[in-house]
Amino acid sequence: MNKTVNINLANTLFHIDDEAYNKLRRYLESIKRSFSGTAGSDEIIADIEARVAELFLEKMENDRQVITQKEVDEVITIMGQPEDYMVDEDIFEDQPKSSQPRSERKTKKLYRDMDQKYIGGVCSGLEYYLGFDALWIRLIFILLGVFTGFGFIAYILLWILVPEASSTSQKLDMTGKPINISNIERKVKEGFDDVSDAVKSVDYEKVGNKVKSGSKTFFDTIGDIIMFFFKVFGKFIGILLIIIGATSLIGLFIALFSVGIIDAVHFPGVDFYEIVNTSGSPVWLISLLLFFAVGIPFFFVLYLGLKILVTNLKSIGNIAKFSLLGLWLISIGVLTALGIRQAAEFATVGSINEKSEIVVADLNDTIRIRMNENEYDYGSDRIHFGRMTLSYDQNDKPILVSDDVRFNIKKSDDSIVYINVRKDSHGSTFKVARDKAKAVSYAYAVTGNEIVLDDFLTTSTKNKARQQEVRSTIYIPSGSYISFDDTTRGHIGRSTKNDRDYYRSSIADHTWLMGEDGELKCHKCPDKEVDDWYDDDDGNGKIIINEDGVDINISDEQDSFEMKIDKDGVQIKAEEN
């Protein structure tokens, strides 16, 4: 059993066991001694510590992993021992270089080179990455920008998306050199040498003038302005993502507890779920699956917004990410399976026919048809399932009510009036559908010569909402007269034929005679019904629209125009007088 300690290396917290800590401490102290008195020693040591921390992070599988002596040895192998390198290469340049630990050449990474930049450092960064001289790359961007406009867009996008090489490690990554003690030292010393040379060659008079007129170049200013607006836009997007993710998660969380979890203890108000549920799964399970299926994507939306706003936001780790992804896939899969099972309940339609004779007072008198209006009070808190509505009967028991009721008029084969009531329902099998159809309650009554049909059907909630409907057919002997009450307008079916081709809602405006051919004949209707008529005072024009077609006749002292549209086609005649 080893003791572990916590260390802060380059502003990153690590858990490391005692033996590994002592070895790492001795290693870093030897590096500090090697570079003591060297120009830029503090920056060299800081970059070396940052590189060591970066290597530790690459080798860690999770945030709680403990750094052992194995990881320390691997890092030392990559970085090398201080004594393997010469501190001042200029003094010993005539002597052969000591052997250095071999390390594989790193793959180059794309950065913007801010040391050799003209505008944003994009082209000088591409020079290292692609191996082409930056001059040719700049010419390509200019040509593409002038002739196509794409060069300017590509440059701005690279300027925004490609990070700048600010640290020593990033500059070595950009050039593809291994990030070890030797290269870090060399890069830092080069920077100090450049600064020294620049200081020696400064024209202080020009510098003073530049300071007075402004220290930034025109392109630097433009770049800062562009980057400022993009940063503001990015922050706005981050805030928007956080608001969307947070509000969605809060709403889903409230829904989970108010509908799903509360139903586990039979909270009133969610019993209607069983009316449409066919999967057999409890509502709390469905709610939980929906919470994961919808909530996990919104969680990552929230996390993305936080990553945009908080630059040093700690990662949730690969284990958490893949666990949430797996949970989301499981939820989607289970919900899909339950949805398929739910849809299977509507795969089959079953019907039940109930045919019976209707005794009217006098067949020679007009038979009147009327609808008995729905007697159930839905209330303001009614719940709909398609055409069906949850209501309560006289005993305050829940019941399903639907207005999906239609009737048709057809000719009877004899002198008897009778009715056929067909009840339909959906179900997973033909037998289940027929059983649900049998459970539908529908009534009608006969008073004298008046047939009163219910304009609604009912069924028990245990039969569930399965698109139950009623289609009735009233058979009337030929030669009998029929009239319809206004309450029938929305319930007359499409199979009711009439000799005027009236739409079914217009049938109720007239009295009809059942013909020998099974078609209703309009009683005492005008031969032609004019829907629109125009005739000026001088008789110069007329427009007639009736069942025969359209007849337009317009004329004046100079010209005349006639157009007739009927079953024979379109006829047009125009003349100049």
Legacy VTK file of the C-alpha trace (Angstrom):
# vtk DataFile Version 3.0
C-alpha trace
ASCII
DATASET POLYDATA
POINTS 577 float
0.000 0.000 0.000
1.558 3.337 -1.139
0.819 6.810 0.132
-0.491 9.281 -2.464
-0.106 13.038 -2.571
-1.713 15.820 -4.574
0.516 18.084 -6.653
-0.146 21.195 -8.739
1.840 20.955 -11.953
1.338 23.788 -14.458
-1.957 24.734 -12.749
-3.247 21.151 -13.102
-4.010 18.919 -10.125
-2.617 15.365 -10.177
-2.805 12.425 -7.757
0.614 10.778 -7.544
1.983 8.047 -5.280
4.821 8.843 -2.900
7.642 7.037 -4.753
6.694 8.536 -8.106
6.435 11.987 -6.492
9.955 11.778 -5.050
11.384 10.714 -8.404
9.546 13.485 -10.259
10.634 16.051 -7.668
14.302 15.045 -7.988
14.007 15.165 -11.787
12.556 18.684 -11.846
15.074 19.915 -9.274
17.958 18.630 -11.421
16.502 20.492 -14.387
16.323 23.695 -12.351
19.968 23.297 -11.297
21.042 22.665 -14.897
19.432 25.883 -16.105
20.292 28.103 -13.156
21.939 31.267 -14.380
20.777 30.666 -17.954
18.912 33.459 -19.745
15.215 32.670 -19.706
15.585 29.847 -17.178
12.213 30.566 -15.569
10.393 30.329 -18.915
12.309 27.155 -19.847
11.392 25.469 -16.573
7.737 26.607 -16.841
7.492 25.184 -20.388
9.120 21.925 -19.287
6.620 21.565 -16.414
3.750 22.348 -18.779
4.969 19.663 -21.187
5.282 17.124 -18.349
1.724 17.923 -17.245
0.521 17.514 -20.839
2.155 14.068 -21.095
0.593 12.988 -17.787
-2.862 14.043 -19.052
-2.361 12.027 -22.249
-1.582 8.898 -20.254
-4.476 9.270 -17.783
-7.706 7.410 -18.511
-9.770 9.369 -15.973
-9.421 12.294 -13.575
-9.030 10.110 -10.479
-6.191 7.985 -11.827
-3.037 7.981 -9.697
0.295 8.737 -11.395
2.707 5.880 -10.685
6.451 5.454 -11.155
5.750 3.845 -14.534
4.186 7.016 -15.950
7.016 9.135 -14.492
9.635 6.913 -16.151
7.855 7.149 -19.504
7.731 10.948 -19.275
11.436 11.156 -18.358
12.271 8.935 -21.344
10.448 11.318 -23.671
11.826 14.513 -22.126
15.361 13.251 -21.511
17.820 13.880 -18.651
19.335 17.366 -18.253
22.878 16.011 -18.420
22.141 14.578 -21.895
22.090 18.127 -23.333
24.606 20.947 -23.492
23.492 24.089 -21.716
25.550 26.432 -23.901
26.038 24.974 -27.368
28.047 27.987 -28.580
30.912 27.235 -26.155
31.217 23.568 -27.090
30.292 23.779 -30.766
33.681 22.292 -31.807
33.186 19.237 -29.600
30.997 16.316 -30.686
27.496 16.406 -29.282
26.676 13.926 -26.618
24.233 11.184 -27.418
20.625 12.125 -26.928
17.743 9.804 -26.201
15.966 8.999 -29.409
12.410 10.131 -29.739
10.160 9.755 -32.716
9.566 12.839 -34.767
6.231 14.375 -33.859
3.477 14.961 -36.343
3.142 18.639 -37.186
0.117 20.489 -35.882
-1.440 23.493 -37.555
-0.999 26.755 -35.653
-0.843 30.412 -36.611
2.768 31.639 -36.407
2.553 34.984 -34.644
6.313 35.580 -34.833
6.421 35.754 -38.653
2.934 37.112 -39.272
1.840 39.850 -41.649
-1.865 39.825 -40.777
-3.004 36.831 -38.735
-0.096 34.386 -39.016
-2.113 31.942 -41.136
0.279 31.718 -44.093
3.425 31.451 -41.938
1.738 28.672 -39.964
0.828 26.846 -43.176
4.449 27.137 -44.245
5.517 24.816 -41.416
2.501 22.506 -41.851
2.648 22.090 -45.651
6.362 22.615 -46.253
5.839 25.414 -48.821
7.343 28.858 -48.625
4.922 31.326 -47.052
5.373 33.713 -50.012
3.723 31.254 -52.429
0.926 30.538 -49.966
0.216 34.262 -49.638
0.130 34.610 -53.440
-2.369 31.722 -53.705
-4.665 33.359 -51.141
-4.466 36.700 -52.948
-5.206 35.188 -56.376
-8.119 33.126 -55.076
-9.435 36.150 -53.238
-9.252 38.462 -56.253
-10.699 36.088 -58.858
-13.152 33.984 -56.812
-13.485 35.589 -53.393
-12.846 32.205 -51.799
-9.336 33.179 -50.721
-10.561 35.927 -48.412
-13.251 33.682 -46.894
-10.793 30.817 -46.373
-8.245 33.122 -44.767
-10.803 34.595 -42.342
-12.078 31.117 -41.410
-8.541 29.848 -40.773
-7.809 33.001 -38.802
-10.812 32.279 -36.575
-10.535 28.494 -36.256
-6.761 27.876 -36.123
-5.193 28.678 -32.715
-2.056 30.731 -32.462
1.232 29.174 -31.313
1.722 31.123 -28.109
3.574 28.702 -25.840
6.926 27.050 -26.478
5.274 23.603 -26.708
2.843 24.863 -29.341
5.670 26.409 -31.362
7.548 23.096 -31.310
4.324 21.270 -32.249
3.967 23.654 -35.184
7.437 22.841 -36.507
7.105 19.095 -35.814
10.052 18.975 -33.415
9.910 16.677 -30.345
8.974 18.590 -27.207
11.874 17.694 -24.921
14.290 19.585 -22.692
16.734 20.332 -25.485
14.210 21.747 -27.919
12.361 23.737 -25.250
15.669 25.267 -24.125
16.721 26.037 -27.681
13.364 27.624 -28.571
13.321 29.830 -25.492
16.936 30.920 -26.025
16.138 31.746 -29.652
13.374 33.996 -28.433
15.716 35.753 -26.025
18.348 36.122 -28.746
15.772 37.642 -31.080
14.743 40.087 -28.390
18.402 40.965 -27.707
19.117 41.549 -31.389
16.001 43.615 -31.729
16.953 45.769 -28.771
20.452 46.354 -30.189
19.128 47.361 -33.605
16.306 49.576 -32.388
15.986 52.989 -33.896
14.693 54.701 -30.792
13.581 57.793 -32.667
11.340 55.729 -34.957
10.032 53.729 -32.018
9.141 56.924 -30.242
7.238 58.154 -33.251
5.399 54.845 -33.551
4.468 54.944 -29.891
3.074 58.402 -30.351
1.077 57.423 -33.418
-0.077 54.069 -32.053
1.664 50.790 -31.417
-0.637 48.559 -33.442
-0.597 48.138 -37.186
-3.682 48.559 -39.295
-4.077 44.805 -39.817
-3.669 44.125 -36.091
-6.477 46.542 -35.365
-8.742 45.014 -38.022
-7.927 41.562 -36.700
-8.729 42.566 -33.138
-12.057 44.042 -34.241
-13.021 40.907 -36.184
-11.994 38.623 -33.345
-13.913 40.781 -30.872
-17.160 40.452 -32.831
-16.691 36.731 -33.290
-16.003 36.326 -29.586
-19.145 38.299 -28.755
-21.129 36.184 -31.214
-19.638 33.010 -29.721
-20.563 34.132 -26.211
-24.098 34.869 -27.397
-24.366 31.389 -28.931
-23.026 29.904 -25.683
-25.606 31.774 -23.590
-28.385 30.711 -25.988
-27.317 27.049 -25.785
-27.218 27.211 -21.991
-30.723 28.722 -21.832
-32.141 26.127 -24.252
-30.451 23.210 -22.508
-31.258 24.351 -18.971
-34.931 25.186 -19.591
-35.484 21.922 -21.464
-33.892 19.860 -18.700
-35.891 21.681 -16.021
-39.126 21.116 -17.955
-38.333 17.426 -18.484
-37.401 17.041 -14.816
-40.691 18.584 -13.682
-42.626 16.406 -16.157
-40.823 13.295 -14.915
-41.828 13.901 -11.315
-45.299 15.306 -11.963
-46.399 12.592 -14.396
-44.062 9.636 -14.264
-42.832 9.295 -10.686
-46.072 10.514 -9.063
-48.051 7.941 -11.043
-46.060 5.216 -9.310
-48.110 6.050 -6.196
-51.373 6.351 -8.201
-51.647 10.108 -8.205
-55.060 11.222 -9.562
-55.155 12.836 -12.972
-52.885 10.528 -14.946
-55.140 7.480 -15.089
-56.091 8.419 -18.661
-52.671 7.122 -19.738
-54.046 3.584 -19.538
-56.698 4.484 -22.108
-54.096 4.776 -24.867
-51.368 2.512 -23.461
-51.081 -0.906 -25.080
-47.465 -1.794 -24.349
-48.137 -2.851 -20.779
-45.348 -0.579 -19.564
-46.129 1.673 -16.589
-46.228 5.390 -17.157
-43.244 6.025 -14.871
-41.057 3.815 -17.094
-42.199 5.557 -20.272
-41.587 8.941 -18.631
-38.100 7.898 -17.517
-37.203 6.639 -20.994
-38.484 9.849 -22.562
-36.494 11.847 -20.015
-33.269 10.092 -21.041
-34.054 10.093 -24.778
-34.802 13.830 -24.883
-32.845 15.065 -21.877
-29.406 13.635 -22.722
-29.103 15.575 -26.033
-30.181 18.760 -24.239
-27.606 18.050 -21.511
-24.873 18.046 -24.131
-26.336 21.266 -25.571
-25.984 22.781 -22.085
-22.463 21.383 -21.742
-21.470 22.806 -25.140
-22.727 26.235 -24.100
-20.682 26.044 -20.902
-17.583 24.998 -22.877
-18.019 28.067 -25.087
-18.348 30.446 -22.149
-15.928 28.842 -19.680
-12.527 28.322 -21.288
-11.074 26.186 -18.468
-14.190 24.080 -17.884
-13.221 20.619 -16.694
-14.178 17.734 -18.971
-16.793 15.276 -17.730
-14.555 12.424 -18.878
-14.880 9.754 -21.547
-16.516 7.284 -19.162
-19.380 9.681 -18.447
-19.736 10.613 -22.124
-19.916 7.019 -23.350
-22.201 6.030 -20.459
-24.669 8.782 -21.378
-24.437 7.797 -25.050
-25.175 4.166 -24.193
-28.094 5.156 -21.966
-29.489 7.347 -24.736
-29.230 4.540 -27.321
-30.929 2.090 -24.940
-33.764 4.565 -24.282
-34.266 5.200 -27.994
-34.263 1.460 -28.705
-36.785 0.614 -25.991
-39.078 3.494 -26.956
-38.931 2.388 -30.603
-39.903 -1.166 -29.639
-42.772 0.106 -27.472
-43.883 2.420 -30.285
-44.005 -0.492 -32.738
-46.034 -2.488 -30.247
-48.378 0.486 -29.781
-48.827 0.880 -33.545
-49.665 -2.821 -33.865
-52.859 -2.167 -31.894
-54.248 -0.303 -34.921
-53.183 -2.827 -37.543
-56.562 -4.603 -37.899
-60.170 -3.378 -38.172
-63.043 -5.495 -36.874
-66.757 -4.873 -37.529
-70.042 -5.977 -35.951
-73.389 -5.589 -37.810
-76.722 -5.334 -35.970
-79.692 -5.363 -38.348
-83.289 -4.828 -37.168
-86.719 -3.757 -38.478
-88.109 -0.279 -37.827
-91.874 0.086 -37.458
-93.110 3.529 -38.460
-96.659 4.783 -37.979
-97.533 5.374 -41.655
-95.407 4.559 -44.687
-97.563 6.882 -46.779
-96.535 9.800 -44.594
-93.099 11.467 -44.683
-90.452 9.650 -42.661
-88.424 12.208 -40.664
-84.887 11.539 -39.472
-83.413 13.435 -36.515
-80.258 13.134 -34.365
-80.313 12.832 -30.584
-77.622 15.225 -29.367
-74.862 14.194 -26.984
-76.004 14.230 -23.370
-72.558 13.976 -21.791
-70.963 17.067 -20.290
-67.271 17.055 -21.062
-66.389 19.946 -18.786
-63.558 22.415 -19.255
-60.870 19.833 -18.451
-61.841 17.323 -21.154
-59.166 15.012 -22.520
-59.205 14.017 -26.190
-57.940 10.841 -27.856
-58.531 11.662 -31.510
-62.317 11.737 -32.037
-62.896 10.256 -28.582
-63.281 12.214 -25.361
-63.037 11.112 -21.753
-66.275 11.830 -19.861
-68.312 10.410 -16.945
-71.668 8.644 -16.847
-74.540 9.055 -14.368
-72.666 6.990 -11.777
-69.565 9.177 -12.154
-67.680 6.364 -13.843
-65.181 7.263 -16.587
-66.448 6.588 -20.089
-65.240 7.234 -23.632
-67.537 9.226 -25.942
-67.100 9.779 -29.694
-69.022 11.778 -32.316
-67.724 9.594 -35.166
-71.272 8.606 -36.218
-72.632 8.601 -39.797
-75.743 7.208 -41.510
-76.747 6.549 -45.137
-80.123 6.182 -46.835
-80.652 3.302 -49.288
-83.618 1.589 -50.950
-85.231 -1.338 -49.205
-85.766 -4.520 -51.198
-89.353 -4.781 -49.917
-91.926 -2.601 -48.198
-90.225 -2.806 -44.792
-88.129 -0.097 -43.146
-85.116 -1.480 -41.357
-81.724 -0.325 -40.123
-78.266 -1.879 -40.081
-75.858 -0.529 -37.433
-72.225 -1.349 -38.156
-69.742 -0.825 -35.316
-66.026 -0.655 -36.156
-62.914 -0.746 -34.008
-59.165 -1.239 -34.403
-57.131 -3.916 -32.628
-53.947 -5.949 -32.718
-55.844 -8.969 -34.105
-59.158 -9.438 -35.889
-60.700 -11.054 -32.809
-59.531 -8.281 -30.493
-60.899 -5.656 -32.891
-64.302 -7.401 -33.084
-64.490 -7.698 -29.304
-63.869 -3.986 -28.950
-66.491 -3.280 -31.634
-69.035 -5.386 -29.728
-68.391 -3.293 -26.616
-69.485 -0.080 -28.385
-72.849 1.250 -27.122
-75.111 2.972 -29.644
-78.867 3.602 -29.554
-81.737 4.842 -31.728
-85.490 5.251 -31.204
-88.694 5.454 -33.292
-91.553 7.820 -32.435
-94.432 7.750 -34.917
-92.837 8.501 -38.279
-89.677 9.968 -36.731
-86.438 7.996 -36.459
-84.120 9.423 -33.800
-80.445 8.375 -34.027
-77.810 9.101 -31.399
-75.114 11.410 -32.702
-72.572 9.786 -30.389
-71.271 6.400 -29.294
-69.868 5.288 -25.938
-67.573 2.576 -24.673
-65.828 1.680 -21.428
-62.354 3.035 -20.754
-61.069 -0.526 -20.386
-61.655 -0.948 -24.149
-59.292 1.982 -24.696
-59.372 4.474 -27.548
-59.097 2.435 -30.740
-60.825 4.736 -33.276
-64.262 3.251 -32.600
-66.975 4.430 -34.995
-70.585 3.717 -36.031
-71.867 3.568 -39.606
-75.630 3.043 -39.910
-77.704 2.399 -43.029
-81.476 3.062 -43.081
-83.339 1.147 -45.793
-86.484 2.942 -47.074
-89.052 1.370 -49.463
-89.364 2.994 -52.872
-92.152 5.584 -53.119
-91.662 6.737 -49.502
-90.922 10.372 -48.679
-88.031 11.331 -46.394
-87.050 14.575 -44.705
-84.044 15.441 -42.546
-83.753 17.597 -39.466
-80.993 20.235 -39.309
-79.239 18.110 -36.676
-78.416 15.532 -39.379
-76.273 17.867 -41.513
-72.934 16.657 -40.173
-73.894 12.972 -40.040
-75.295 12.113 -43.488
-72.871 9.710 -45.201
-71.324 9.844 -48.644
-73.236 6.765 -49.867
-76.555 8.639 -49.846
-77.238 9.371 -53.526
-79.561 12.055 -54.858
-80.612 13.169 -58.324
-79.315 16.712 -57.791
-75.800 15.725 -56.732
-76.175 17.865 -53.654
-73.468 17.744 -51.082
-74.558 15.685 -48.086
-75.046 18.726 -45.820
-77.406 20.302 -48.402
-79.676 17.234 -48.486
-81.291 18.351 -45.230
-82.810 21.411 -46.936
-85.319 19.400 -48.992
-87.851 16.604 -48.920
-86.990 13.516 -50.959
-88.720 10.590 -52.609
-87.016 7.181 -52.644
-86.805 6.181 -56.298
-86.891 2.743 -57.837
-83.202 3.010 -58.683
-82.276 3.648 -55.022
-81.591 7.341 -55.635
-83.344 10.104 -53.717
-85.513 12.300 -55.911
-85.936 15.897 -54.824
-89.620 16.675 -54.105
-90.944 20.051 -55.298
-87.496 21.351 -56.171
-87.214 23.952 -59.024
-86.046 22.583 -62.336
-83.057 24.936 -62.390
-81.586 26.689 -59.445
-79.727 29.838 -60.398
-76.786 30.418 -58.111
-75.778 33.739 -59.657
-77.514 36.047 -62.145
-76.556 39.320 -63.691
-78.411 41.330 -66.322
-77.950 45.042 -66.858
-80.845 47.398 -67.435
-80.237 47.623 -71.176
-80.033 43.865 -71.676
-76.450 44.170 -72.846
-75.019 41.392 -70.696
-75.914 38.342 -68.650
-74.135 35.705 -66.532
-76.017 32.521 -65.641
-74.510 29.836 -63.430
-76.682 26.801 -62.719
-76.581 23.011 -62.769
-76.373 22.984 -66.585
-73.133 24.971 -66.556
-72.016 28.566 -67.074
-73.474 30.889 -69.734
-71.860 34.314 -70.224
-73.183 36.792 -72.802
-71.761 40.324 -72.913
-72.382 42.784 -75.746
-72.309 46.488 -76.463
-72.690 48.681 -79.535
-69.319 47.677 -80.949
-68.364 44.223 -79.673
-70.008 41.056 -78.361
-68.617 38.110 -76.413
-70.248 34.784 -75.634
-68.869 31.847 -73.638
-70.691 28.681 -72.635
-69.332 25.895 -70.435
-71.390 22.718 -70.084
-71.082 18.950 -70.382
-70.255 19.279 -74.071
-67.186 21.411 -73.390
-66.276 25.088 -73.744
-67.657 27.279 -76.552
-66.355 30.837 -77.091
-67.609 33.349 -79.678
-66.359 36.923 -80.079
-67.471 39.382 -82.769
-66.827 42.993 -83.720
-69.894 44.897 -84.933
LINES 1 578
577 0 1 2 3 4 5 6 7 8 9 10 11 12 13 14 15 16 17 18 19 20 21 22 23 24 25 26 27 28 29 30 31 32 33 34 35 36 37 38 39 40 41 42 43 44 45 46 47 48 49 50 51 52 53 54 55 56 57 58 59 60 61 62 63 64 65 66 67 68 69 70 71 72 73 74 75 76 77 78 79 80 81 82 83 84 85 86 87 88 89 90 91 92 93 94 95 96 97 98 99 100 101 102 103 104 105 106 107 108 109 110 111 112 113 114 115 116 117 118 119 120 121 122 123 124 125 126 127 128 129 130 131 132 133 134 135 136 137 138 139 140 141 142 143 144 145 146 147 148 149 150 151 152 153 154 155 156 157 158 159 160 161 162 163 164 165 166 167 168 169 170 171 172 173 174 175 176 177 178 179 180 181 182 183 184 185 186 187 188 189 190 191 192 193 194 195 196 197 198 199 200 201 202 203 204 205 206 207 208 209 210 211 212 213 214 215 216 217 218 219 220 221 222 223 224 225 226 227 228 229 230 231 232 233 234 235 236 237 238 239 240 241 242 243 244 245 246 247 248 249 250 251 252 253 254 255 256 257 258 259 260 261 262 263 264 265 266 267 268 269 270 271 272 273 274 275 276 277 278 279 280 281 282 283 284 285 286 287 288 289 290 291 292 293 294 295 296 297 298 299 300 301 302 303 304 305 306 307 308 309 310 311 312 313 314 315 316 317 318 319 320 321 322 323 324 325 326 327 328 329 330 331 332 333 334 335 336 337 338 339 340 341 342 343 344 345 346 347 348 349 350 351 352 353 354 355 356 357 358 359 360 361 362 363 364 365 366 367 368 369 370 371 372 373 374 375 376 377 378 379 380 381 382 383 384 385 386 387 388 389 390 391 392 393 394 395 396 397 398 399 400 401 402 403 404 405 406 407 408 409 410 411 412 413 414 415 416 417 418 419 420 421 422 423 424 425 426 427 428 429 430 431 432 433 434 435 436 437 438 439 440 441 442 443 444 445 446 447 448 449 450 451 452 453 454 455 456 457 458 459 460 461 462 463 464 465 466 467 468 469 470 471 472 473 474 475 476 477 478 479 480 481 482 483 484 485 486 487 488 489 490 491 492 493 494 495 496 497 498 499 500 501 502 503 504 505 506 507 508 509 510 511 512 513 514 515 516 517 518 519 520 521 522 523 524 525 526 527 528 529 530 531 532 533 534 535 536 537 538 539 540 541 542 543 544 545 546 547 548 549 550 551 552 553 554 555 556 557 558 559 560 561 562 563 564 565 566 567 568 569 570 571 572 573 574 575 576
